[in-house]
């Protein structure tokens, strides 16, 4: 199934943290900035998405939205 045919069944506000574990398949970005993520299933380094514009939905799986993120009003989505 493609993303556009599915709707999120779980979602919530993101509190940026280096320790809080989330499980998401997408993030909605309400306020522009960088988004620093820890990848799902990865014990490695975090990855930074720079200059993410307002209203973007990042189709990424992850486990953490790191405290270094500057984007605001982030909502996690899962289905």
Wavefront OBJ file of the C-alpha trace (Angstrom):
o trace
v 0.000 0.000 0.000
v 1.178 3.499 -0.669
v 1.298 6.252 1.921
v -1.510 8.211 0.275
v -3.929 5.271 0.586
v -3.393 4.823 4.313
v -4.339 7.003 7.224
v -2.495 7.247 10.507
v -4.081 5.221 13.266
v -1.745 6.485 15.974
v -0.267 9.966 16.332
v 0.887 12.446 18.928
v 2.934 15.499 19.720
v 6.699 15.052 19.710
v 8.748 16.096 22.702
v 12.284 16.373 21.367
v 14.595 14.187 23.458
v 17.770 12.146 23.135
v 16.293 9.440 25.378
v 12.525 9.257 24.722
v 11.769 6.319 22.431
v 8.997 6.745 19.874
v 7.915 4.542 17.001
v 6.795 6.396 13.886
v 6.545 6.015 10.135
v 6.186 9.718 9.357
v 6.546 13.130 10.960
v 4.468 16.227 10.253
v 6.531 19.419 10.630
v 4.477 22.375 11.857
v 7.358 24.862 12.211
v 10.381 25.063 9.895
v 13.835 23.975 10.998
v 16.144 20.996 11.159
v 14.960 17.545 12.228
v 17.543 15.243 13.793
v 16.455 11.589 13.883
v 17.692 8.305 15.195
v 16.864 5.642 12.624
v 14.648 2.670 13.409
v 16.707 -0.456 13.985
v 19.964 1.484 14.009
v 22.378 1.808 16.875
v 24.415 4.252 14.819
v 24.589 7.984 14.419
v 21.654 10.357 14.159
v 20.820 11.889 10.775
v 19.877 15.535 10.186
v 17.239 16.740 7.731
v 18.174 20.417 7.265
v 15.829 23.327 6.480
v 12.591 21.313 6.533
v 9.771 23.695 5.497
v 6.493 24.231 7.340
v 3.814 21.705 6.421
v 6.203 18.959 5.337
v 5.404 15.321 6.032
v 8.646 13.372 6.273
v 8.022 9.747 5.331
v 10.663 8.235 7.598
v 10.662 5.483 10.199
v 12.494 6.270 13.380
v 12.737 5.857 17.110
v 13.842 9.279 18.372
v 13.478 12.938 17.443
v 16.657 14.289 18.989
v 16.875 17.373 21.217
v 19.131 19.096 18.638
v 16.143 19.442 16.265
v 15.132 23.065 15.667
v 11.813 22.390 13.888
v 8.744 22.947 16.059
v 5.193 21.651 16.376
v 6.223 18.160 15.235
v 3.609 15.394 15.199
v 4.550 11.709 14.918
v 2.361 9.403 12.790
v 2.114 5.614 12.692
v -0.190 3.072 11.054
l 1 2 3 4 5 6 7 8 9 10 11 12 13 14 15 16 17 18 19 20 21 22 23 24 25 26 27 28 29 30 31 32 33 34 35 36 37 38 39 40 41 42 43 44 45 46 47 48 49 50 51 52 53 54 55 56 57 58 59 60 61 62 63 64 65 66 67 68 69 70 71 72 73 74 75 76 77 78 79
